[in-house]
Structure formats: structure tokens, C-alpha cells
């Protein structure tokens, strides 16, 4: 009983916060189930194909190459051991992963130099009520596993920095490899770990090179295998990637929008967003630069967390300015969210623990006031979300507007009429998820080879969803310019065309 009592004593607050988020996720998913996006359909179908055919293909029966294979493999393992299907299991799975985040955040914060139990309790309940994290863990997204593994990497790498043992370094490399193969942005953990080894003054010359190799080679192994496999089956490493259309300035504006979603920053006064961004950057930089200038050892939790924040932010801004994908959102930037909060929390405790009474009092008032204001911001965001989720479901393909689609119902009833025909759709993932009917995606506007392939089709059905319009794909106007309409069936949520 002693180990159990010791665990409860140390982590009672994390246990309480974890109970809250677990129930919260189950309540979110009560109406229609876990949130499903286009990415989710690809993950689910690939996991199902791995389990039943040991085939790394998606719902189009094409090689799964757009994203790394780590998350679909994880889902396949869950499916093998779960008595229910993945859709039913997902809310429990996400609740457990979210709970794990809270326990690991509790542990990491305890390792920081400026720590206080009351601050830990406030931090955990800030994370438990965070609209940013609730958004991620109410969806079937790879970020749910990615965030979990990033915090696990912090913990394992901290142990290595304390021992400098090859065994601990190798374990950290394996965790980093798993992060990297869940999302390509996981390369930031490889960069973070490598820089911490390079900066470590306790390692010299040949020893430093050996540690870099022991960490780096296993760390990139899984993602390298994934990329080689992608090239083998498709001729591309990560599928067709388009050049970015957003500038660095536009991406910085998107980061500002995310910060306003995370924190109570008024949109009408942009300077506050700039101040908040600059403060976060300054805090992270201060831990790294101060240690470098003082020629001290990089052995603290703050060093790992601060360096990761800087590297991840720089990586996402760079890659989004080079390659086109969805605009920078809270989901994509979420891996930096908990590290930022950890730095803000330990910085707040540092100010409150000053000996000067006036500084201590002012810092305490400022921190508690800001915390209360931020929780009010969470309440507003969560109330707005719950208003829709409670009666219509989580936004995505399990939401009522999709599940109760008249077009989908017609397709399912008349499935035999479409067998053996060529079908295109502007939301082929939704069509497959909701009806099991396969359709080809429409070509992208700026990819001539895709358009040429599409134009070779002489006759086809087009399933057009009003909710699924995508400005990157060719539209109805283009199709009607090149194909005469033979027949059409109009529904409240879409149209079926025969061309």
C-alpha cells in the first residue's frame, strides 16, 4: 500500500484533473461520437486495412503516404486489443491520452527549479479546462498521440541529461523516433535532443560525437523507413506537395489568431498579441541564452522545454511558408502549448518567490488576476463549443448535418445503381466514411497532371456536397464547361450529377 499511497499523495491533483477531462471527453462524444475529419477517415481506413489485410493503404486502396504511418499503426494495435470498433473506443482512448498528459505535466513541473504545489494545481486545472486541448482530444487526430509522446520525450531525455548513460540516451532516441513517425514535425524532438547534446559541456570531443550518433541514428530510423517505403510505392517521399501560397507575414498573423484563441488577448488591440508573443519568445530565449552565456550545463527541465518551444515554432513557421497545407491552427501549434504554459508557470512562481515583499505581492496579484481572466476565456470558448456539440455533435463527419445527410441516405439505398461506375466527389472521404462507397477525389486546380487524368474520363457521376466545398479543387463551373450534364438529383445538402 505504501507505493500506492505515495502515488496518491504526489499526484492527487493530477488524478482529479484527469477525472475531469475523461468525463468531459465522454460528454463531448455522447451525442454522435468522436469528431471525424478528412484526416481521421484516412487514419481509420488505414488502421482497418492493416488489421484485416496487413496493407498500408487508405480508403481509396492507395498507399497511405500523405502522413506518417505511426498513428494508423497505433490505431491498428488499439483495434486488435479492443472489444469494440475504433469509433466506439476513441473517446476512451483520447480520454486516457489526455489524462496521461496531465500526469506527465505534473511530473515535469515538479522537476523545474521554480516550483510550488499550489501553482501545480492551478496549472493542471488550466490544462484540464483548456479549449485548445479539448478541441484536439475530442477529435480522432494524430496530435492526440503526438502531444503525449512529446511530453514523454521530455521526461526520458531529462533522465539522460542527469545520468549521461547510453541506455537512457537510447531510450530517449526510441521515444523521439516514435514522435517523428507519428508526425513529420516530430523531427523537432531530434533537433532539440541533438542541440542539447552539443551544448552539454560535460561531454567532450569524441564522447559528444558518440552520443549524437547513439541518439540520432535510432531517432530517425522509423521515419526514414517510412519515407523510403513511400518512395518505393509512389515515387514520392510524402505525396504530392504544393508550394506555399501564404507568406511569412500571413503565417505570423495566423499565429497571432491562435494566441488569441489560447489566451484572453483582445482582437481589437493587436499590440497585446504582439506583447504576448514577444513575452513567450523572450522567456524561452532567456533560458537558452543565459545558460549559453554563463557556460553552464544544459541539464534542467527548463532547457528542454524552452529549446523545444523555439525549435517547434521556427519549424512550423518555416515549413508553412514553403509547403502548402492547412493554415497554421491551434491544432498544428498545440505541441508548443503545454511547454509554453510550463515556462509561464515556472516563471510566475519565480516572481512570486522573490524576497522583496512589494515585488512578491504585485506578482501574486498579477498572476492570480491573469489566471482568473484566462479561465473566464476558457469558459466562454467551452460554452460556445458545448452549445453546438450538445445537440448536433462534434464538428466533423459525426455531426448531425453529415450523419443525417439526405444525399448520403439516397446513395446507400441506391448503392447498386452506382456499382461499376466511375464516381468523383468533392468530399470522397465523407462519402466513404458515411456510406462505404468509394469515389475519386477531384483534381487540384494548380496540378495540371491531375486535371489531365481527370479529363481522360469520358463519363462519370459527381457527388457534390455543399458542406464540402474546397477552394483548392476544381469547381462545378470548370466541370460544366467541359462536360454536359446528363441528369442531376437535388438534395438539401448536395447534388448528384451524371456527366
C-alpha positions in Angstrom: 0.0 0.0 0.0 2.9 2.4 0.6 3.7 2.9 -3.1 0.0 3.5 -3.9 -0.3 6.0 -1.0 2.8 7.7 -2.1 1.5 8.0 -5.7 -1.8 9.4 -4.5 0.0 11.9 -2.3 2.1 13.2 -5.1 -0.4 13.1 -7.9 -3.8 13.6 -6.3 -4.3 16.9 -8.2 -3.4 15.2 -11.5 -5.8 12.4 -10.7 -8.6 14.9 -10.0 -7.9 16.9 -13.2 -7.6 13.7 -15.2 -11.0 12.5 -14.0 -12.5 15.9 -15.1 -11.1 15.7 -18.6 -12.0 12.0 -19.0 -15.6 12.7 -18.2 -15.5 15.9 -20.4 -14.4 14.0 -23.5 -17.1 11.3 -22.9 -19.7 14.1 -22.7 -18.5 15.7 -25.9 -18.7 12.4 -27.7 -22.1 11.4 -26.2 -24.3 12.8 -29.0 -22.6 11.5 -32.1 -19.2 10.0 -31.1 -15.7 11.2 -31.5 -15.0 14.0 -34.0 -14.0 12.8 -37.5 -12.2 15.0 -40.1 -10.9 14.1 -43.5 -7.6 13.1 -41.9 -9.4 10.9 -39.5 -11.0 8.9 -42.3 -7.6 8.2 -43.8 -6.3 7.1 -40.4 -9.3 4.9 -39.6 -9.3 3.2 -43.0 -5.6 2.6 -43.0 -5.7 1.1 -39.5 -8.6 -1.1 -40.6 -6.6 -2.3 -43.7 -3.6 -3.0 -41.5 -5.6 -5.2 -39.2 -7.6 -7.1 -41.8 -5.2 -7.3 -44.7 -1.9 -6.1 -43.4 -2.0 -3.5 -46.1 -0.8 0.1 -45.5 -3.5 1.6 -47.8 -6.3 4.1 -47.2 -10.0 4.1 -48.2 -9.1 4.7 -51.8 -7.0 1.5 -51.7 -4.0 3.7 -52.4 -0.7 3.6 -50.4 -1.0 5.8 -47.3 1.7 8.3 -47.9 0.4 11.8 -47.1 1.1 11.3 -43.4 3.5 9.1 -41.4 2.3 5.6 -40.6 2.8 5.9 -36.8 -0.7 6.9 -35.8 -2.6 4.4 -38.1 -0.3 1.6 -36.7 -1.1 2.8 -33.2 -4.9 2.7 -34.0 -4.5 -0.8 -35.5 -2.9 -2.0 -32.3 -5.7 -0.5 -30.3 -8.3 -2.1 -32.6 -6.6 -5.5 -32.1 -6.9 -5.4 -28.3 -10.2 -3.5 -28.1 -13.6 -5.4 -27.8 -15.3 -2.5 -29.7 -14.6 -0.8 -33.0 -12.3 2.2 -33.1 -15.2 4.8 -33.3 -16.6 3.4 -30.1 -13.2 3.1 -28.4 -11.8 6.5 -29.5 -13.5 8.7 -26.7 -12.0 6.4 -24.0 -8.6 6.3 -25.8 -8.5 10.1 -26.1 -9.6 10.5 -22.5 -6.7 8.2 -21.4 -4.2 10.1 -23.5 -5.4 13.4 -22.2 -5.2 12.1 -18.7 -1.6 10.9 -19.4 -0.7 14.5 -20.5 -1.8 15.8 -17.1 0.2 13.3 -15.1 3.3 14.0 -17.2 2.8 17.7 -17.0 2.6 17.4 -13.2 5.8 15.4 -13.1 7.7 17.8 -15.5 6.6 20.9 -13.5 7.8 19.3 -10.3 11.3 19.0 -11.8 11.5 22.7 -12.6 13.6 24.9 -10.3 10.8 27.3 -9.5 8.0 25.1 -8.3 5.1 25.3 -5.9 2.3 22.8 -5.2 -0.4 25.4 -5.5 1.0 26.5 -8.8 0.9 22.9 -10.0 -2.7 22.6 -9.0 -3.6 25.8 -10.9 -1.6 24.6 -13.9 -3.3 21.2 -14.1 -6.8 22.7 -14.0 -5.8 25.2 -16.6 -4.8 22.3 -18.8 -8.0 20.4 -17.9 -10.2 23.2 -19.0 -8.1 24.3 -22.0 -10.3 24.8 -25.1 -7.2 24.2 -27.2 -6.6 20.7 -25.7 -10.3 19.8 -25.5 -10.5 20.6 -29.3 -7.6 18.2 -30.0 -8.8 15.4 -27.8 -12.4 15.5 -29.0 -11.2 14.5 -32.5 -9.5 11.4 -33.9 -6.3 13.2 -34.8 -2.6 12.1 -34.7 -1.9 15.1 -32.4 -3.6 13.2 -29.5 -0.7 10.7 -29.6 1.9 13.3 -30.7 1.4 15.5 -27.7 1.6 12.5 -25.3 4.9 11.3 -26.8 6.5 14.8 -26.8 6.0 15.1 -23.0 7.2 11.5 -22.6 10.3 12.5 -24.6 10.9 15.5 -22.2 10.8 13.1 -19.2 13.1 10.5 -20.7 15.6 13.0 -22.1 15.8 14.7 -18.7 16.8 11.4 -17.1 19.5 11.1 -19.7 20.8 14.6 -19.0 21.1 13.7 -15.3 22.9 10.4 -15.9 24.6 10.8 -19.4 24.2 7.0 -19.7 23.9 5.4 -23.1 21.0 3.3 -22.0 18.9 6.4 -21.1 20.0 8.1 -24.3 18.9 5.1 -26.4 15.5 5.0 -24.7 15.1 8.8 -25.5 16.1 8.1 -29.1 13.4 5.4 -29.4 10.7 7.8 -28.0 11.9 10.5 -30.4 11.7 8.0 -33.3 8.1 7.3 -32.3 7.3 11.1 -32.2 8.9 11.5 -35.6 6.9 8.7 -37.2 3.6 9.9 -35.8 4.1 13.4 -37.3 6.9 14.7 -39.5 7.0 17.7 -37.2 8.5 15.3 -34.7 11.9 16.0 -36.3 11.8 18.9 -33.8 12.5 16.4 -31.0 15.5 15.1 -32.9 16.8 18.6 -33.3 16.1 19.5 -29.7 17.9 16.4 -28.3 20.9 16.9 -30.7 21.3 20.5 -29.7 21.2 19.7 -26.0 23.9 17.1 -26.6 26.0 19.6 -28.5 25.5 22.3 -25.8 26.3 19.9 -22.9 29.7 21.0 -21.5 30.1 17.7 -19.7 30.7 15.9 -23.0 33.8 16.5 -25.0 35.1 15.7 -28.4 34.7 12.0 -29.4 32.3 11.4 -26.5 29.9 14.1 -27.8 30.0 12.6 -31.3 29.3 9.1 -29.9 26.2 10.4 -28.0 25.0 12.2 -31.1 25.2 9.0 -33.1 23.5 6.9 -30.4 20.7 9.4 -30.3 20.4 10.5 -34.0 20.6 7.1 -35.8 17.8 5.4 -33.9 15.9 8.7 -33.7 15.5 9.0 -37.5 15.2 5.2 -38.2 11.4 4.8 -38.2 10.7 8.0 -40.2 13.5 7.1 -42.6 12.0 3.6 -43.2 8.6 5.3 -43.7 10.0 7.8 -46.3 11.8 5.0 -48.2 8.7 2.9 -48.3 6.7 5.9 -49.5 9.1 6.5 -52.4 9.1 2.8 -53.2 5.3 2.6 -53.6 4.6 6.0 -55.0 7.7 7.7 -56.3 7.3 10.5 -53.8 8.5 10.8 -50.2 5.4 12.4 -48.7 2.9 12.5 -51.6 2.3 15.5 -53.9 3.2 18.7 -52.0 2.3 22.1 -53.4 4.2 25.3 -52.9 3.0 27.6 -50.1 0.8 30.5 -51.0 1.0 32.2 -47.7 3.9 34.5 -46.8 5.7 34.5 -43.5 3.8 37.6 -42.5 0.5 35.9 -43.2 1.6 32.9 -41.1 2.6 35.2 -38.3 -0.9 36.6 -38.4 -2.3 33.1 -38.1 0.0 32.5 -35.1 -1.5 35.7 -33.6 -5.0 34.3 -34.1 -4.0 31.1 -32.3 -2.6 33.0 -29.4 -5.9 34.9 -29.1 -7.7 31.6 -29.0 -5.3 30.2 -26.4 -5.2 33.3 -24.2 -7.6 36.2 -23.4 -6.0 38.7 -25.8 -8.4 41.3 -27.4 -8.5 41.2 -31.2 -9.3 44.9 -31.2 -5.9 45.7 -29.7 -3.3 43.8 -31.8 -0.4 45.2 -29.7 -1.4 42.8 -26.8 -1.0 39.8 -29.1 2.5 41.1 -30.1 3.4 41.6 -26.5 2.2 38.1 -25.5 4.1 36.5 -28.4 7.3 38.6 -27.6 7.0 37.6 -23.9 6.8 33.9 -24.7 9.7 34.2 -27.1 11.7 36.2 -24.5 11.1 33.6 -21.7 12.1 30.7 -23.9 15.2 32.5 -25.2 16.3 33.6 -21.7 16.7 30.0 -20.5 18.7 29.1 -23.5 20.9 32.2 -24.0 21.6 32.7 -20.3 22.8 29.2 -19.9 25.0 29.5 -23.0 26.5 32.8 -21.9 27.1 31.5 -18.4 28.7 28.3 -19.9 26.6 26.2 -17.6 25.3 22.7 -18.2 22.0 22.1 -20.1 20.6 19.7 -17.5 17.4 21.4 -16.4 13.8 20.7 -17.5 13.5 24.3 -18.4 16.2 23.9 -21.0 14.5 21.0 -22.8 11.1 22.7 -22.7 12.4 26.2 -23.8 14.5 24.8 -26.6 11.7 22.7 -27.9 9.3 25.7 -28.0 11.8 27.8 -30.0 12.6 24.9 -32.5 9.0 23.9 -33.0 7.8 27.4 -33.6 10.6 28.1 -36.0 10.0 24.8 -37.8 6.2 25.4 -38.2 6.7 28.9 -39.5 9.4 27.8 -42.0 7.6 24.7 -43.3 4.2 26.6 -43.7 6.0 29.3 -45.7 7.5 26.7 -48.0 4.9 23.9 -48.4 1.2 24.3 -48.6 -1.1 22.6 -46.1 -3.9 23.8 -43.9 -3.2 27.2 -42.4 -1.5 27.3 -39.1 -4.1 26.5 -36.5 -4.4 25.7 -32.8 -4.3 22.0 -33.8 -1.0 22.3 -35.6 0.6 24.5 -33.0 -0.7 22.6 -30.0 2.6 20.7 -29.3 4.0 24.0 -28.2 1.0 24.8 -26.0 1.9 22.8 -22.8 5.6 23.7 -23.0 4.7 27.4 -23.2 2.4 27.0 -20.1 5.1 25.2 -18.2 7.5 28.1 -18.9 4.9 30.7 -17.9 4.1 28.7 -14.7 7.6 28.4 -13.5 8.3 32.0 -14.4 5.3 33.1 -12.4 6.5 31.1 -9.4 9.9 32.6 -9.7 8.5 36.1 -9.5 6.2 35.3 -6.5 9.1 33.7 -4.6 11.1 36.9 -4.7 12.2 38.1 -1.2 11.2 41.7 -1.8 7.6 42.0 -0.4 6.4 44.6 -2.9 7.6 42.5 -5.9 6.1 39.3 -4.4 2.7 41.0 -3.7 2.5 42.7 -7.1 3.5 39.4 -8.9 0.9 37.4 -6.9 -1.9 39.9 -7.8 -0.9 40.0 -11.4 -0.6 36.2 -11.8 -3.9 35.4 -10.0 -5.7 38.1 -11.9 -4.4 36.9 -15.2 -5.2 33.3 -14.3 -8.8 34.1 -13.4 -9.2 36.2 -16.6 -7.8 33.3 -18.7 -10.1 30.8 -17.1 -13.0 33.1 -17.9 -11.7 33.0 -21.5 -11.8 29.1 -21.4 -15.3 29.2 -20.0 -16.5 31.4 -22.9 -14.8 29.2 -25.5 -16.1 25.9 -24.0 -19.6 27.2 -23.5 -19.7 28.2 -27.2 -18.4 24.8 -28.2 -20.8 22.9 -25.9 -23.8 24.8 -27.3 -23.3 23.1 -30.7 -21.8 19.8 -29.5 -24.6 19.0 -27.1 -27.3 18.9 -29.7 -25.5 18.3 -33.0 -22.3 16.5 -32.1 -18.7 17.3 -32.5 -17.9 19.2 -35.8 -17.0 16.8 -38.5 -18.5 13.7 -40.1 -20.2 12.5 -37.0 -22.1 15.8 -36.7 -25.8 15.6 -37.4 -25.6 17.7 -40.6 -23.4 14.9 -42.1 -24.9 11.8 -40.4 -28.4 12.9 -41.4 -27.5 13.7 -44.9 -30.3 13.1 -47.4 -27.8 12.7 -50.2 -25.9 10.0 -48.2 -29.2 8.2 -47.4 -30.0 8.1 -51.1 -26.6 6.8 -52.1 -26.8 4.0 -49.5 -30.3 3.0 -50.7 -29.3 3.1 -54.4 -25.8 1.7 -54.0 -26.4 -1.0 -56.6 -27.1 1.6 -59.3 -23.6 3.1 -58.8 -21.7 -0.2 -58.7 -19.2 -0.4 -61.5 -19.5 3.3 -62.4 -16.8 6.0 -62.1 -17.6 8.4 -59.2 -15.9 11.6 -58.3 -16.7 13.7 -55.2 -15.5 16.9 -53.6 -15.7 15.0 -50.2 -14.9 11.5 -51.2 -13.7 10.8 -47.6 -17.1 11.8 -46.2 -18.8 9.6 -48.8 -16.7 6.6 -47.8 -17.0 7.1 -44.1 -20.8 7.6 -44.1 -21.8 5.1 -46.8 -18.8 2.9 -47.6 -19.0 4.0 -51.2 -15.6 4.8 -52.9 -15.1 7.8 -55.1 -12.2 9.5 -56.7 -11.2 13.0 -55.4 -11.5 15.9 -57.7 -8.1 17.2 -59.0 -6.4 20.2 -57.6 -6.6 23.5 -59.6 -2.9 24.0 -59.8 -1.8 20.5 -60.6 -2.1 20.0 -64.4 -1.2 16.3 -64.3 -4.2 15.7 -62.0 -6.5 17.7 -64.3 -5.2 15.8 -67.4 -6.0 12.5 -65.7 -9.5 13.7 -64.8 -10.2 14.9 -68.3 -9.5 11.4 -69.7 -12.7 10.2 -68.0 -15.5 10.2 -70.6 -18.5 9.8 -68.3 -18.9 9.7 -64.5 -21.1 10.6 -61.5 -20.2 13.6 -59.4 -21.3 13.6 -55.8 -21.2 17.3 -54.8 -21.6 18.2 -51.1 -22.5 21.8 -50.2 -20.7 21.4 -46.9 -17.5 20.0 -48.6 -16.5 22.8 -50.9 -12.7 23.1 -51.2 -11.2 26.1 -53.0 -8.1 24.1 -53.8 -10.1 21.7 -56.0 -11.7 22.4 -59.4 -15.2 23.5 -59.0 -18.6 22.9 -60.6 -18.1 25.8 -63.1 -15.0 24.2 -64.5 -16.6 20.7 -64.8 -19.7 22.1 -66.5 -17.5 23.9 -69.1 -16.1 20.6 -70.2 -18.9 18.1 -69.6 -22.6 18.3 -70.4 -25.0 17.4 -67.6 -27.0 14.2 -68.5 -29.0 14.2 -65.3 -29.0 15.5 -61.7 -30.6 14.8 -58.4 -31.0 17.7 -56.0 -30.9 17.3 -52.2 -30.9 19.7 -49.3 -27.2 19.1 -48.6 -25.8 18.4 -52.1 -26.4 17.3 -55.7 -25.6 14.1 -57.7 -24.7 14.9 -61.3 -24.4 12.5 -64.2 -21.9 13.7 -66.8 
